[in-house]
Amino acid sequence: MVEFLPYLLVSGLYLAVAEHYWRRNAQMPLANILLPAALATHGWLLYQSLFTPEGLNLGLTNALSAIFWLTALIYQLASLRLKLDSLQAFVLPPAAIFLLLQGLRPENHLLAYANEPLFKLHMTIAFIAYSLLTFAALHAMLMLLAERALHRRMSRLPNFPPLMPMEKLLFQVITLGFLLLTCTLISGIAFSEQLFHKAFVFNHKTVFAILAWMIFAALLAGRRLHGWRGRTAIGWTLSGFGALLLAYVGSKFVLEILLGR
């Protein structure tokens, strides 16, 4: 029970700060101190859970907790310049839930070849790429909600930042995520060649990862050549994320939850 207290404390801080942003007029001067402290503690808990003496533990609950930690961290850093604080009202509650799941239901999924330098590089790049593109999908859904709130005058929602800064952040994150996804595919080929003497291992992960790469490439090309934005950009972003979801989370859910491997 003592080991679970940090998870409970950080989750409580997340929910308290989220309520502050949701109520808009609430006075909580310590929010700018509490949230960075909660993010730092969450990061430490993730580090302890991911990097075990037995190797890299990338179980489903660890992965989901890490993705939402990175999402909240990006918003915190972006808010220093773009004032996106209110979006934390939507991000912090699921971050609190997945952090609690990480503490309550730790998944042991130690990766093979975890000590191989090339594999470490590949996994690090892949995880950051998938996390950034997951952030992009969540951000795209918030943009859609912000647009609807603007047109329908939904007064019960937090104050959304202007859509232009939100869209600018979206494409910045997608561009970086796409570059890292490209590096993931290249390093994956090198890793496969080194261990299995095959440049490609064709399975559903490879197919959907390549499909996601093609979708995000088309989105960035459309943005540059045709000025895609708004719902067009959101639709392409969510389609690319759907392909990544099938490639990664779908397989982990089947293996770890349904099959118990």
N, C-alpha and C positions, 0 to 999 in steps of 0.2 A: 504493500500500500504506500509506503514511504517513497518508493521509486516512481509512483504514479503522480505524486503531488506536483512536480514541475509541469507535467502535461496539463493538469487541471488548472494550475495557476495561470499559465500562458493562455490557455483557452478562455479563461475568465477575462483576462485583460483584452484579448481580441474582441470578445462580445461587448465589453464595456465601451471600448473605443468605437466599435461599429454602431452601437446605440447612440453615441455622441454625434457621429456624423449623420445618422439617419434623422435625428430630431432637429438638426440644423441650428436651432436656436439654443441648444443646450450649452451650458458653460462648463468646459472641462479643460482648463489651462494645461493640465498635465498630459494631455493626449500626445503632444509632441515629444514627450519623454517616455511615456508608457509604451507607445507602439514600437519605437526603436529597441527598447529593452526587451519587449516580448519577441520581436523578430530575432534579436541576437540569441535569446534563450532557445527559441525554436530551432535556429540554425545549429546550436550546440547539441540539442537533443537529436537532430537528424544526423549529425556527424557521428555521434555515439552509436546510433542505430545502423547507419550505413556501413561504417568501417569497423568491422569486427575482427578479432584475432584470427578467425577462420577464413576471412576474406570479405569481399564486397557483398553486402546483403541488400539486394534490390527487390525486395518483396513488394507486393501490390500496395500495401498500406504505406510503406516507406516512400514509394514512388509518388503516390497521390499527395501525401503530406509535403513532400519536397516541391512538387509542382505549385501547390497553393502558397507555400512559403515564398517561392521565387516570385509568384504573381504579386503578393502583398509587398514584397521588397521592391519590385520594379515600380509599383505605384508610389511607394514611399519616396524613392529616389526621384521619380518623375515629378512628384508634387513639389519638390524644392524649386522647380522652374515653371511648371505648367499648372500648378494648383489643382491637382486631381484628387485631393483628399477625400472628397465625398464619395468617390467610387469604392473606397475601402468599406463603406457600409454594405456593399454587396459581396466583397471578396473575403473579408475577415470571418464571417460566420461559417462558410464552408471550410476555411483554413482551420478554424477551431474544431470543427467536427472531425476532419481527417487527422488532425494532431491527436485528438482523443482516441481515434481508432488505432493510430500508430502505437499509442501506449497500452491500449486495452487488448488489441489483437495483433501483436507483432508477427510478421510473416518472415519465415526463414527461407530465403531463396538465394543461396550462395551461388555465384556465377562460376562456371568452369573457366579455366584459363585466366583467372583473375590476376595472377602474378605476371602475366605476359605484358611487357611494356607497351607493345602495339595495341593489345586489347584494352589496356587501361586508357590509352589515348583515345581509342575508338569509342569506348563507353562514356568517357567524360564529354567528348564532343557531342555524341548522340543524345545524352541525357539533357545537356544544356539546350540543344536544338529542339528537342521534343518539348521541353518545358517552355521555351520562348514561343513556340508555335501554339502551344496550349493556351498560354497567356493571350496570344493574338486572338484566338477563338473566343475566349471569355470577354476580352475587350470589345470584340466585334458585336457580341450579344448585348453588352452594355450600351454600345453606340445605337443599336436598334431600339433598345428600351428608352434611351435618351431622346431619340427622334420621335417616338410615339408619345412620350411624356410632354414634349414640346408642342406637338400638334393637338393633343387632347387635354392639355393643361391639367396634368395630374398633380394635384397639390400635396398629396400624401407622400410622395417620393422625395428623397434628398435632392438638393440642388445639383443638377448635372453641370459639369464644365461645358464650355462651348464645343460644338461638334468639330470645328476645324482643328483645335489642338489634340482632340481625341483621335481624329483621323491621321494626323501627322505622327503621333506616337504609334498608332497601329502599323503604318508602313515602315517606320523605323525598326520596329520589332520584327516584322515579317522579313525585311531585308536581311537583318542579322541572322534570324532563324533559318532563312533559306540558304545563306552562305554556309552556316554550320551544318545544315542538312546535307548540302553538297559534299562537305568535308567528311561527313558521316558515311555517305555512300562510297566515297573514294577510299577512306581508311578501312571500311568494311571489306572492300574488294582485296586490299592489301593483306588484311588479317586472314581472310578466307584462303588466299593464295599461300600464305605462310604456313597455316595449320593443316588445311585440307587439300592443298595443291589444286584448288579450283578457284577461278576468279569470281564465280557466282554460285551461290547455293539457292536455287529457285524454290522458294516456298512462299506462303501467303505473306510473310513479313516483308520479303524482298519486293514482291509485286506491289503491295500497298504502299511501301516506302517510296518506290519509284513513281507510282501514281501520284502520291502527295507532292513529290518534287516537281512533277510536270504541272500540277495544278497551281502551285505557288509560283513557278516560273511563268506560267501564262498570266497569272494575276499581276506580277511585277511588270511584265511586258505590256499588258493592257493598260496599266497605270501610266507607264512612260510614253506609250505610243498613242493612246486614245483617251488618257485622262480619266480612267475608271475611278469612281469614288462612290460613296453612299452605299446604297443597297446592293449594287453590283459588286463592289469590293467586299462587302460583308458576306454575300452569298458564296463567292469564290473562297474566301477565308474559311468559312465553315465547311465547305466541301473538302478543302485540303486537310483540315483538322479531322474530318470524318475518316479520311483515308489513313491518317496517322493513328487514329483511335483503333481502327481495325487491325493495323499492323502491330501495335504494341499492347495497349490495354486489353483489347479483346482476347489476345492469345494468353496473356497473364491471368485474366479472369477465368478462362476455361481450364488452364493448367492448375492454378492454385486453389480456386474456389470449387469448381465443378468436379475436377478430377483429383484434387487433393495432392498434387505432386509438388 
